[in-house]
Amino acid sequence: MPAVAPEKYSGGDVAILAGEYQKIGGRKVQEDRCVCVPDLNEVAKKHNPQVPVDVRRAFFAVFDGFGGTSSSEWLKDNFHHLLTRHEAFADNPERALQETFGKVDQTLLETMEGQDAKRHNGSPHHVRTGSCGTVCLVVGNVAHIANVGDSSCVLYRRKGSATEPAAEMISTDHKASVQ
């Protein structure tokens, strides 16, 4: 997929420059999906009109699909909408993110099972696709990171910061081998 032109959003003290780029590598199909919403308040106003929009909110995510594209595609289209509908979205972003992951997991499974049943005339459900995910919800100048599975989030500090350029892992992978 070609790079998307970066968007600049500066509704807070620190401007956000956001874009996305994907490279498929040696695979035949790109199962991953990205979301880049530099102004999440526009989405929030549609779903949750009482959310104050005087605070900058942005949303970024990578959904690492496997077994096909249907799960990661559904997550790309729905995760941030479900997040903005959460009752704690405006005042407790950590809770909203955590509980949205649980809600999304259940809703996605039901959706995929329903699609599978339609394809197989109601025979037993065999959901064959899935996705890991890493999301970043920016509220003001604070980035709230959440992930499930082995998708990772890395912070990169460029020259001119307090230290020399460095990458720092800021999420924890969830793998069967990690206890």
Residue frames as a rotation matrix with the C-alpha (Angstrom) as fourth column:
MET 1
0.590 0.807 0.000 0.00
0.807 -0.590 0.000 0.00
0.000 0.000 -1.000 0.00
PRO 2
-0.112 -0.650 0.751 1.41
0.530 -0.679 -0.508 3.40
0.841 0.341 0.421 -0.85
ALA 3
-0.739 -0.217 -0.638 2.15
0.666 -0.380 -0.642 5.88
-0.103 -0.899 0.425 1.92
VAL 4
0.427 0.888 0.171 -0.68
0.867 -0.456 0.201 8.18
0.256 0.062 -0.965 2.89
ALA 5
-0.155 -0.473 0.867 0.15
0.212 -0.873 -0.439 11.88
0.965 0.116 0.235 2.98
PRO 6
-0.663 -0.143 -0.735 0.77
0.735 0.064 -0.675 12.95
0.143 -0.988 0.063 6.57
GLU 7
0.354 0.785 0.509 -1.90
0.419 -0.620 0.664 15.00
0.836 -0.022 -0.548 8.30
LYS 8
-0.800 -0.600 -0.022 -1.03
0.322 -0.396 -0.860 17.63
0.507 -0.695 0.510 10.86
TYR 9
0.405 0.914 0.006 -3.37
0.406 -0.186 0.895 18.27
0.819 -0.360 -0.447 13.78
SER 10
-0.673 -0.740 -0.007 -2.51
0.384 -0.342 -0.858 20.76
0.632 -0.579 0.514 16.47
GLY 11
0.332 0.883 0.333 -5.52
-0.018 -0.347 0.938 20.99
0.943 -0.317 -0.100 18.77
GLY 12
0.882 -0.142 -0.450 -3.15
0.470 0.178 0.865 20.68
-0.043 -0.974 0.223 21.76
ASP 13
0.659 -0.687 -0.305 0.24
-0.393 -0.660 0.640 21.97
-0.641 -0.302 -0.705 22.82
VAL 14
-0.478 -0.838 0.265 2.11
-0.258 0.422 0.869 19.35
-0.840 0.347 -0.418 20.78
ALA 15
0.124 0.502 -0.856 1.27
-0.975 -0.098 -0.199 19.04
-0.184 0.859 0.477 17.09
ILE 16
0.123 -0.015 0.992 0.54
-0.028 0.999 0.019 15.56
-0.992 -0.030 0.122 15.78
LEU 17
-0.138 -0.193 -0.971 1.98
-0.983 -0.095 0.159 14.60
-0.123 0.977 -0.176 12.42
ALA 18
-0.064 0.250 0.966 0.38
-0.295 0.920 -0.258 11.33
-0.953 -0.302 0.015 11.40
GLY 19
0.072 0.111 -0.991 0.52
-0.991 0.122 -0.058 9.03
0.115 0.986 0.118 8.43
GLU 20
0.457 0.073 0.887 0.68
-0.353 0.930 0.105 5.37
-0.817 -0.361 0.451 7.60
TYR 21
-0.003 -0.492 -0.871 2.67
-0.982 0.166 -0.090 3.03
0.189 0.855 -0.483 5.43
GLN 22
0.552 0.165 0.817 2.43
-0.397 0.914 0.084 -0.70
-0.733 -0.371 0.571 4.87
LYS 23
-0.228 -0.618 -0.753 4.78
-0.964 0.253 0.085 -3.09
0.137 0.745 -0.653 3.14
ILE 24
0.728 0.681 -0.075 3.54
-0.672 0.732 0.114 -6.57
0.133 -0.033 0.991 2.42
GLY 25
-0.136 -0.835 0.533 6.92
-0.763 0.432 0.481 -8.31
-0.632 -0.341 -0.696 2.31
GLY 26
-0.892 -0.379 -0.247 6.99
-0.449 0.679 0.581 -11.85
-0.053 0.629 -0.776 0.93
ARG 27
-0.530 0.757 0.383 3.31
0.265 0.577 -0.773 -12.66
-0.805 -0.308 -0.506 1.52
LYS 28
-0.728 0.338 0.597 0.63
0.647 0.052 0.760 -12.78
0.226 0.940 -0.256 -1.16
VAL 29
0.260 0.908 0.329 -2.01
0.529 -0.419 0.738 -10.93
0.808 -0.018 -0.590 0.87
GLN 30
-0.805 -0.418 0.422 -1.73
-0.077 -0.632 -0.771 -8.00
0.589 -0.653 0.476 3.27
GLU 31
-0.067 0.803 -0.592 -3.92
0.707 0.457 0.540 -8.98
0.704 -0.382 -0.599 6.24
ASP 32
-0.511 -0.201 -0.836 -3.03
0.802 -0.461 -0.379 -5.98
-0.309 -0.864 0.397 8.42
ARG 33
0.282 0.616 0.735 -5.06
0.708 -0.651 0.274 -2.80
0.648 0.443 -0.620 8.62
CYS 34
-0.761 -0.554 -0.338 -4.20
0.647 -0.601 -0.470 0.66
0.058 -0.577 0.815 9.97
VAL 35
0.501 0.859 0.104 -6.36
0.818 -0.509 0.268 3.44
0.284 -0.049 -0.958 11.35
CYS 36
-0.718 -0.684 -0.129 -5.27
0.696 -0.696 -0.177 7.08
0.031 -0.217 0.976 11.49
VAL 37
0.376 0.881 0.288 -7.84
0.757 -0.471 0.453 9.53
0.535 0.047 -0.844 12.93
PRO 38
-0.632 -0.770 0.084 -6.01
0.589 -0.548 -0.594 12.76
0.504 -0.326 0.800 13.83
ASP 39
-0.755 0.460 0.467 -9.25
-0.610 -0.753 -0.246 14.42
0.239 -0.471 0.849 15.01
LEU 40
-0.817 0.421 -0.393 -11.28
0.460 0.888 -0.004 11.83
0.347 -0.184 -0.920 16.94
ASN 41
-0.727 0.576 -0.374 -13.60
0.028 -0.520 -0.854 14.52
-0.686 -0.631 0.362 18.29
GLU 42
-0.545 0.534 -0.646 -15.37
-0.837 -0.303 0.455 14.56
0.047 0.789 0.612 14.91
VAL 43
-0.510 0.328 -0.795 -16.25
-0.008 0.923 0.385 10.88
0.860 0.203 -0.468 15.38
ALA 44
-0.849 0.134 -0.511 -17.05
0.528 0.219 -0.820 11.31
0.002 -0.966 -0.257 19.09
LYS 45
-0.775 0.579 -0.253 -19.57
-0.491 -0.804 -0.335 14.09
-0.397 -0.136 0.908 18.39
LYS 46
-0.394 0.634 -0.665 -21.57
-0.681 0.285 0.674 11.73
0.617 0.719 0.320 16.17
HIS 47
-0.202 0.246 -0.948 -21.78
0.259 0.947 0.191 8.92
0.944 -0.207 -0.255 18.74
ASN 48
-0.006 0.035 -0.999 -21.55
0.997 0.082 -0.003 10.72
0.082 -0.996 -0.035 22.05
PRO 49
0.261 0.151 0.953 -22.73
0.487 -0.874 0.006 14.37
0.834 0.463 -0.302 21.75
GLN 50
0.984 0.159 0.081 -22.07
0.011 -0.508 0.861 15.17
0.178 -0.847 -0.501 25.43
VAL 51
0.336 -0.934 -0.120 -18.31
0.920 0.299 0.253 14.55
-0.200 -0.196 0.960 25.06
PRO 52
0.712 -0.133 -0.689 -16.56
-0.055 -0.990 0.133 17.91
-0.700 -0.057 -0.712 25.44
VAL 53
0.694 -0.437 0.572 -14.54
0.713 0.310 -0.629 18.72
0.098 0.844 0.527 22.34
ASP 54
0.894 -0.399 0.204 -12.34
-0.412 -0.911 0.020 21.37
0.178 -0.102 -0.979 23.94
VAL 55
0.187 -0.834 0.520 -9.67
-0.505 0.372 0.779 18.67
-0.842 -0.408 -0.352 24.47
ARG 56
-0.045 -0.292 -0.955 -7.78
-0.982 0.188 -0.011 17.23
0.182 0.938 -0.295 21.51
ARG 57
0.240 0.085 0.967 -8.40
-0.338 0.941 0.002 13.54
-0.910 -0.328 0.255 20.88
ALA 58
0.052 -0.269 -0.962 -6.75
-0.986 0.138 -0.092 11.42
0.158 0.953 -0.258 18.19
PHE 59
0.547 0.180 0.817 -6.74
-0.389 0.920 0.058 7.69
-0.741 -0.350 0.573 17.50
PHE 60
0.013 -0.602 -0.798 -4.20
-0.968 0.192 -0.161 5.46
0.250 0.775 -0.580 15.78
ALA 61
0.397 0.150 0.905 -4.18
-0.526 0.845 0.091 1.68
-0.752 -0.513 0.415 15.48
VAL 62
-0.436 -0.432 -0.789 -2.61
-0.853 0.477 0.211 -1.27
0.285 0.766 -0.577 13.76
PHE 63
0.460 0.611 0.644 -4.64
-0.691 0.702 -0.172 -4.46
-0.557 -0.366 0.745 13.53
ASP 64
-0.546 -0.804 -0.236 -2.39
-0.820 0.455 0.346 -7.42
-0.171 0.382 -0.908 12.73
GLY 65
0.477 0.877 -0.055 -4.73
-0.856 0.450 -0.253 -9.82
-0.198 0.168 0.966 10.94
PHE 66
-0.766 -0.631 0.124 -4.22
-0.574 0.758 0.310 -13.52
-0.289 0.166 -0.943 10.47
GLY 67
-0.628 0.495 0.600 -6.14
0.435 0.863 -0.257 -16.20
-0.645 0.099 -0.758 8.58
GLY 68
-0.065 0.606 0.793 -7.63
0.955 -0.193 0.225 -13.60
0.289 0.772 -0.566 6.26
THR 69
-0.839 -0.319 0.440 -8.57
0.286 -0.948 -0.142 -9.93
0.463 0.006 0.887 6.22
SER 70
0.023 0.981 0.191 -12.13
0.353 -0.187 0.917 -9.93
0.935 0.046 -0.351 7.54
SER 71
0.466 0.147 -0.872 -11.28
0.883 -0.011 0.470 -9.48
0.059 -0.989 -0.135 11.25
SER 72
-0.486 -0.724 -0.490 -8.67
0.727 -0.646 0.233 -6.75
-0.485 -0.244 0.840 10.80
GLU 73
-0.757 0.305 0.578 -10.91
0.315 -0.605 0.732 -4.99
0.572 0.736 0.362 8.27
TRP 74
0.334 0.926 -0.177 -13.85
0.580 -0.054 0.813 -5.06
0.743 -0.374 -0.555 10.72
LEU 75
0.228 -0.330 -0.916 -11.62
0.921 -0.232 0.313 -3.71
-0.316 -0.915 0.251 13.51
LYS 76
-0.814 -0.559 0.158 -10.35
0.575 -0.737 0.355 -0.91
-0.082 0.380 0.921 11.28
ASP 77
-0.516 0.690 0.508 -13.91
0.186 -0.489 0.853 0.14
0.836 0.534 0.124 10.53
ASN 78
0.405 0.902 -0.151 -15.40
0.228 0.060 0.972 -0.30
0.886 -0.428 -0.181 14.02
PHE 79
-0.107 -0.455 -0.884 -12.96
0.930 0.268 -0.251 -0.12
0.351 -0.849 0.395 16.95
HIS 80
-0.935 -0.353 -0.008 -12.73
0.334 -0.877 -0.346 3.67
0.115 -0.326 0.938 17.25
HIS 81
-0.351 0.891 0.289 -16.49
-0.374 -0.417 0.829 4.05
0.859 0.183 0.479 16.83
LEU 82
0.442 0.484 -0.755 -17.15
0.453 0.606 0.654 1.63
0.774 -0.631 0.049 19.70
LEU 83
-0.445 -0.692 -0.568 -14.51
0.869 -0.182 -0.460 3.41
0.216 -0.698 0.682 21.78
THR 84
-0.914 0.080 0.398 -16.17
-0.088 -0.996 -0.001 6.82
0.396 -0.036 0.918 21.39
ARG 85
0.064 0.997 -0.045 -19.51
-0.274 0.061 0.960 5.30
0.960 -0.049 0.277 22.44
HIS 86
-0.217 -0.197 -0.956 -18.07
0.718 0.632 -0.293 4.00
0.662 -0.750 0.004 25.73
GLU 87
0.754 0.655 -0.041 -19.52
0.486 -0.516 0.705 5.70
0.441 -0.551 -0.708 28.82
ALA 88
0.617 -0.590 -0.520 -16.05
0.451 -0.277 0.849 6.47
-0.644 -0.759 0.095 30.22
PHE 89
0.327 -0.521 0.789 -14.60
0.915 -0.033 -0.402 7.78
0.236 0.853 0.466 26.94
ALA 90
0.555 -0.034 0.831 -14.62
0.123 -0.985 -0.123 11.43
0.822 0.171 -0.543 28.04
ASP 91
0.621 -0.212 0.754 -13.33
-0.713 -0.553 0.431 11.10
0.326 -0.805 -0.495 31.60
ASN 92
0.305 -0.542 0.783 -11.48
-0.531 0.586 0.612 7.78
-0.790 -0.603 -0.110 31.93
PRO 93
0.383 -0.145 -0.912 -9.65
-0.912 0.094 -0.399 6.84
0.144 0.985 -0.096 28.72
GLU 94
-0.726 -0.686 0.051 -7.80
-0.683 0.710 -0.171 3.91
0.081 -0.160 -0.984 30.32
ARG 95
-0.470 0.644 0.604 -11.05
-0.133 0.624 -0.770 2.25
-0.873 -0.442 -0.207 31.40
ALA 96
0.499 0.697 -0.514 -12.69
-0.598 -0.152 -0.787 3.03
-0.627 0.700 0.341 28.06
LEU 97
-0.046 -0.602 -0.797 -9.82
-0.957 0.256 -0.139 1.41
0.288 0.756 -0.588 26.15
GLN 98
-0.879 -0.346 0.329 -9.67
-0.449 0.833 -0.323 -1.67
-0.162 -0.432 -0.887 28.37
GLU 99
-0.277 0.858 0.433 -13.40
-0.054 0.436 -0.898 -2.30
-0.959 -0.272 -0.074 28.29
THR 100
0.441 0.388 -0.809 -13.67
-0.797 -0.245 -0.552 -1.53
-0.412 0.888 0.202 24.59
PHE 101
-0.567 -0.678 -0.467 -11.13
-0.802 0.584 0.127 -4.28
0.186 0.446 -0.875 23.85
GLY 102
-0.841 0.293 0.455 -13.40
-0.011 0.832 -0.555 -6.74
-0.541 -0.472 -0.696 25.69
LYS 103
0.173 0.964 -0.202 -16.55
-0.215 -0.163 -0.963 -5.48
-0.961 0.210 0.179 23.94
VAL 104
0.171 -0.194 -0.966 -14.84
-0.973 -0.188 -0.135 -5.53
-0.155 0.963 -0.221 20.55
ASP 105
-0.851 -0.523 0.034 -13.61
-0.518 0.849 0.105 -9.09
-0.083 0.072 -0.994 21.09
GLN 106
-0.520 0.735 0.435 -17.14
0.210 0.604 -0.769 -10.33
-0.828 -0.309 -0.468 21.82
THR 107
0.401 0.720 -0.567 -18.78
-0.355 -0.448 -0.820 -8.30
-0.844 0.530 0.076 19.03
LEU 108
-0.166 -0.557 -0.814 -16.17
-0.982 0.015 0.190 -9.34
-0.093 0.830 -0.549 16.46
LEU 109
-0.933 -0.177 0.312 -16.56
-0.192 0.981 -0.016 -13.03
-0.304 -0.075 -0.950 17.35
GLU 110
-0.115 0.972 0.203 -20.35
0.217 0.224 -0.950 -12.80
-0.969 -0.065 -0.237 17.03
THR 111
0.392 0.222 -0.893 -19.99
-0.696 -0.562 -0.446 -11.00
-0.601 0.797 -0.066 13.70
MET 112
-0.506 -0.681 -0.529 -17.54
-0.862 0.404 0.305 -13.55
0.006 0.611 -0.792 12.29
GLU 113
-0.817 0.275 0.507 -19.66
0.080 0.925 -0.372 -16.48
-0.571 -0.264 -0.778 13.53
GLY 114
0.216 0.956 -0.200 -22.71
-0.058 -0.192 -0.980 -14.94
-0.975 0.223 0.014 11.86
GLN 115
0.199 -0.225 -0.954 -20.85
-0.944 -0.305 -0.125 -14.54
-0.263 0.925 -0.273 8.58
ASP 116
-0.834 -0.551 -0.017 -19.58
-0.544 0.817 0.193 -18.11
-0.092 0.171 -0.981 8.81
ALA 117
-0.472 0.740 0.479 -23.07
0.176 0.612 -0.771 -19.46
-0.864 -0.280 -0.419 9.47
LYS 118
0.451 0.640 -0.622 -24.42
-0.475 -0.418 -0.775 -17.62
-0.755 0.645 0.116 6.40
ARG 119
-0.154 -0.605 -0.781 -21.65
-0.988 0.089 0.125 -19.06
-0.006 0.791 -0.611 4.21
HIS 120
-0.924 -0.294 -0.246 -22.27
-0.291 0.955 -0.050 -22.60
0.249 0.026 -0.968 5.48
ASN 121
-0.192 0.962 -0.193 -26.08
-0.286 0.133 0.949 -22.59
0.939 0.237 0.250 5.72
GLY 122
0.505 0.466 0.727 -26.11
-0.760 -0.160 0.630 -22.58
0.410 -0.870 0.273 9.51
SER 123
0.591 -0.361 -0.722 -23.61
0.348 0.921 -0.176 -25.42
0.728 -0.147 0.670 9.97
PRO 124
0.603 -0.367 -0.709 -21.17
0.753 -0.032 0.657 -25.30
-0.264 -0.930 0.257 12.93
HIS 125
0.977 -0.211 0.001 -19.26
-0.207 -0.958 -0.201 -22.05
0.043 0.196 -0.980 13.23
HIS 126
0.435 -0.898 0.067 -15.61
0.874 0.439 0.210 -22.11
-0.218 -0.032 0.975 12.24
VAL 127
0.967 -0.144 -0.211 -14.20
-0.163 -0.984 -0.073 -18.64
-0.197 0.105 -0.975 12.66
ARG 128
0.603 -0.750 0.270 -10.92
0.797 0.579 -0.171 -18.73
-0.028 0.319 0.947 10.78
THR 129
0.032 -0.610 0.791 -9.67
0.406 -0.716 -0.568 -15.16
0.913 0.340 0.225 10.94
GLY 130
0.639 0.125 -0.759 -8.48
0.761 -0.247 0.600 -13.02
-0.113 -0.961 -0.253 13.81
SER 131
0.352 -0.535 0.768 -6.34
0.218 -0.751 -0.623 -10.08
0.910 0.387 -0.148 14.67
CYS 132
-0.125 -0.447 -0.886 -3.97
0.980 -0.196 -0.040 -8.74
-0.156 -0.873 0.463 17.26
GLY 133
0.502 0.332 0.798 -4.05
0.561 -0.828 -0.008 -5.03
0.658 0.452 -0.602 17.80
THR 134
-0.439 -0.580 -0.686 -2.20
0.870 -0.466 -0.162 -2.03
-0.226 -0.668 0.709 19.16
VAL 135
0.413 0.646 0.642 -4.03
0.715 -0.667 0.211 1.24
0.564 0.371 -0.737 19.63
CYS 136
-0.736 -0.577 -0.355 -3.06
0.677 -0.635 -0.372 4.73
-0.011 -0.514 0.858 20.73
LEU 137
0.464 0.860 0.214 -5.64
0.791 -0.511 0.337 7.19
0.399 0.013 -0.917 22.05
VAL 138
-0.729 -0.674 0.119 -4.26
0.577 -0.698 -0.425 10.70
0.369 -0.241 0.898 22.40
VAL 139
0.552 0.824 -0.128 -6.11
0.762 -0.437 0.477 12.93
0.337 -0.361 -0.870 24.87
GLY 140
0.919 -0.322 -0.227 -4.62
-0.203 -0.881 0.427 16.40
-0.337 -0.346 -0.875 25.15
ASN 141
0.275 -0.900 -0.338 -0.88
-0.878 -0.092 -0.470 15.70
0.392 0.426 -0.815 25.19
VAL 142
-0.269 -0.300 0.915 -1.15
-0.715 0.699 0.018 12.22
-0.645 -0.650 -0.403 26.76
ALA 143
-0.187 0.142 -0.972 -0.93
-0.798 0.555 0.235 9.06
0.573 0.820 0.010 24.65
HIS 144
0.110 0.322 0.940 -2.80
-0.763 0.633 -0.128 6.06
-0.637 -0.704 0.315 26.08
ILE 145
-0.415 -0.373 -0.830 -1.43
-0.829 0.531 0.175 2.83
0.375 0.761 -0.530 24.57
ALA 146
0.159 0.454 0.877 -3.24
-0.656 0.712 -0.250 -0.50
-0.738 -0.535 0.411 24.69
ASN 147
-0.323 -0.271 -0.907 -2.59
-0.890 0.412 0.194 -3.76
0.321 0.870 -0.374 22.92
VAL 148
0.472 0.384 0.794 -3.68
-0.553 0.830 -0.073 -7.36
-0.687 -0.404 0.604 22.72
GLY 149
0.952 -0.193 0.236 -1.59
0.299 0.740 -0.602 -10.11
-0.059 0.644 0.762 21.22
ASP 150
0.187 -0.981 -0.051 1.92
0.789 0.119 0.603 -9.73
-0.585 -0.153 0.796 19.91
SER 151
0.414 -0.050 0.909 1.50
0.621 -0.715 -0.321 -6.37
0.666 0.697 -0.265 18.22
SER 152
-0.062 -0.601 -0.797 3.91
0.974 -0.210 0.083 -3.88
-0.217 -0.771 0.599 19.73
CYS 153
0.913 0.224 0.341 4.20
0.284 -0.949 -0.138 -0.14
0.292 0.223 -0.930 20.23
VAL 154
0.003 -0.975 -0.224 7.60
0.998 -0.010 0.059 1.50
-0.060 -0.223 0.973 20.10
LEU 155
0.917 0.174 -0.359 8.37
0.201 -0.979 0.036 5.10
-0.346 -0.105 -0.932 21.00
TYR 156
0.166 -0.876 0.453 11.13
0.958 0.035 -0.285 6.71
0.234 0.481 0.845 18.97
ARG 157
0.698 -0.060 -0.713 12.89
0.280 -0.894 0.350 9.78
-0.659 -0.444 -0.607 20.30
ARG 158
0.685 -0.430 0.588 14.66
0.609 -0.104 -0.786 11.78
0.399 0.897 0.191 17.65
LYS 159
-0.418 -0.905 -0.074 17.73
0.853 -0.363 -0.374 13.98
0.312 -0.220 0.924 17.91
GLY 160
-0.541 0.162 0.825 17.22
-0.150 -0.984 0.095 17.10
0.827 -0.072 0.557 19.92
SER 161
0.677 0.728 -0.108 15.37
-0.053 0.195 0.979 15.31
0.734 -0.657 0.170 22.70
ALA 162
0.730 -0.363 0.578 16.87
-0.674 -0.244 0.698 14.89
-0.112 -0.899 -0.423 26.18
THR 163
0.149 -0.678 0.720 18.74
-0.057 0.721 0.690 11.81
-0.987 -0.144 0.069 24.95
GLU 164
-0.752 -0.419 -0.508 20.21
-0.553 -0.018 0.833 10.74
-0.358 0.908 -0.218 21.64
PRO 165
-0.009 0.796 -0.606 17.83
-0.922 0.227 0.313 9.00
0.386 0.562 0.732 19.21
ALA 166
-0.934 -0.245 0.261 16.50
-0.338 0.845 -0.415 5.87
-0.119 -0.476 -0.871 20.78
ALA 167
-0.167 0.886 -0.432 13.65
-0.429 0.329 0.841 3.40
0.888 0.326 0.325 20.42
GLU 168
-0.859 -0.026 0.512 11.80
-0.503 0.230 -0.833 2.31
-0.096 -0.973 -0.210 23.54
MET 169
-0.613 0.679 -0.404 9.27
0.341 0.689 0.640 -0.54
0.713 0.254 -0.654 23.75
ILE 170
-0.825 0.340 0.451 6.19
-0.558 -0.611 -0.561 0.86
0.085 -0.714 0.695 25.49
SER 171
0.398 0.917 -0.034 3.83
-0.888 0.395 0.236 -2.10
0.230 -0.064 0.971 25.22
THR 172
-0.480 -0.466 0.743 4.03
-0.643 0.763 0.063 -5.69
-0.597 -0.448 -0.666 26.40
ASP 173
-0.446 0.289 -0.847 3.44
-0.700 0.476 0.532 -8.50
0.557 0.830 -0.010 23.92
HIS 174
0.132 0.556 0.821 0.91
-0.811 0.536 -0.233 -11.13
-0.569 -0.636 0.521 24.94
LYS 175
-0.112 -0.247 -0.963 2.25
-0.777 0.626 -0.070 -14.48
0.619 0.740 -0.262 23.78
ALA 176
0.848 0.448 -0.284 1.60
-0.230 0.793 0.564 -18.01
0.478 -0.413 0.775 24.98
SER 177
0.252 -0.850 -0.462 5.33
0.608 0.510 -0.608 -18.33
0.753 -0.128 0.646 25.73
VAL 178
-0.624 -0.431 0.652 5.29
-0.158 -0.747 -0.645 -15.31
0.765 -0.506 0.398 28.10
GLN 179
-0.040 0.598 -0.801 4.09
0.807 0.492 0.327 -15.94
0.590 -0.633 -0.502 31.65
